[in-house]
Amino acid sequence: MKVAIITEGGRQIGFGHITRCIALSDGFQERRIKPFFLINGDNTIKKLLKGKEFLIFNWLKERRRLLNFLKDTDIALIDSYRANLSLLRDISKTAKLTVYLDDYKRLNYPKGVVLNSSDYILDLRYPRRPGIKYLLGYKFTLLRRQFWLTQRKRIIRTVKTIMVTFG
């Protein structure tokens, strides 16, 4: 199975999208599927992607290169605030399945799957449309591997101490 993760990150953009996509990648790798990252960014992300297959290039400007890479792709996952609707439509036509990681109902996405695990999801009122499957709410939160197998905690009913931090 060919899975491509299309995202952005680096010194100017930050690393949030890449970190979230690494959690997705780790989930695929648990199932013996090795995704390939296509990242619009700079070399500061290389350390984060240690052990992952990736290519750094400006896929916003090099659309043809991106779409050529996506030929025969089973799943294209997109985590981007910069990709416009026209590009997403082209990706949706190229890959067998397209998954859009969304945080705030940014667009009326083309056919595929929209994933938003925000806790304020009910306020967004996504439109129900044919060809779109929605994975919404905290049940779809992407957790990094470090949090997969945490031990159950015993909850103390009476609070005895509180720690307050700022910053």
N, C-alpha and C positions, 0 to 999 in steps of 0.2 A: 504494500500500500504506500502510495506517495502522498506525503503530507507536507505542505508548505505553510510556514508561519511568516506572515508579512507584517512588519511593524517598523517602529522608528525609535531612536534613542541616541543619547550621546551627551556631550558636554553642554550643548545649547538647549537640548530638548529635555534632558533628564533621563532616568532609567526605569521609570514606573512601568511603561508598556513592556519593556524587555523582561523585567522581573516577573510580571504577570504571565507573559508568554513562556518563560522558563518553567513555571508551574504546569502549564498545559503540556509542554514538551515532555516533562518528567512523567506525566500521566500516560502519554503515548508510549514512552520508552518502557514503562511497566508492562505494557501489552506487546512488547517487542516490535514497536513501530518507531522508526527513527526519523523525526521531522527534520526539515531543512529550513533554516531561518534566512529570510531575505530582509535585510535591514537598511533603512534609510538612516544613516548615522555616520559616526566617525570612529576612529580607532580606540577611543576610550572604552568602548563596549567589549572589546576582545577578552578582557579578564573575566567579565561576567559570563561569557559564552564558552568558557573552557570546557572541552569535552563535547561540544555541540558542533554540528555542521552548519556553517553560515557563509553568507556572502553579503558584503557591505557595498551598496551602491544606491544612487538616488533613483529609486524606482518611480518617483513622481515625475521625473524628467525623462526617464528611460522606460516608458510604458511598453514599447515593443519588446525590449529585452525581458521585462517582467513577464509579459504574456507568453513569450516563447518558453520561458522557464516553466510556466504553469501548465503547458500542454501535457496531457495525460496525468494531471494531478487529481487525486481522489478527493482530497480535502484541502481547501485554502482557507486559513484562519487569518483574519485581518484585525489588527489592533492599532488603529490610527485615528488621530484627530485631523490629519491633513489630507487623506485620500478623499477625493470628491466623488459625487454620485456617478459621474461618467466612467471613472476608472473602476469603481465597484461593479458597475454593470458589465464592463468588459471582463473583469475577473470572474464574475458569476457565469458568464457565457463560456469561459475557458475551462474552469475547474468543474468537476462533477458535483461537488458540494461546496458551498461557501458559507463560512461562519463569521459573523461580525461581532466583535467584542465592543459593546456600546456602554457608555456611562450615563448618557443623558438624552436619549432619543434624538441623536444628532441628525439623522436623515430618515427618509422613507426608503429603507434598504431594498435592494432587488431580491429575487428569490434566494432562499437559503435559511440559515438559522441565525437569530439574534440572541446573544447571550448578555444579560445584564444582571449582576448579582447584588446591585445596590439595595440598601435597606429602605430607600424612599421610592422604590419601584412602582408602588401603587399610585403615586402622584403623577407619574408620567403618562399613563393611559396610552399604551402602544395601540396603534390601529390594527385590528385583525384583518389580515389580507391573505388571499390564497397564495400558496407558494412560500409562505413565511412561517417558520416554526419559532416560537419564543421560549427561551429558557430564562425565566425571570425569578429573581429573589435570592435570598441567602442560601438556599439549598444548592445553588450553582456557584458558590464562591470558589475561586481558584486558590487552593492552598499549596504553598511550597512544600516540597518533600519533607522538610524538617518538622512539619506540623501534622503529617499524616497519621503517625502512630503515637500520639501523646497519651499518657496515662490518665485515667479518670481521676478527677480531683474530688476531694471531700469538701463540701460547701459548709462552712460554719454559719449558723443562723444568726448569731449575734456578732456584730462588727466590734472589734476591740481596738484595732489600729487602722489608721488611714495614712496613705502616703500621697502627697500632692506635689506634682512637678510642673514646671513651666519651661517653655522653650520650644 
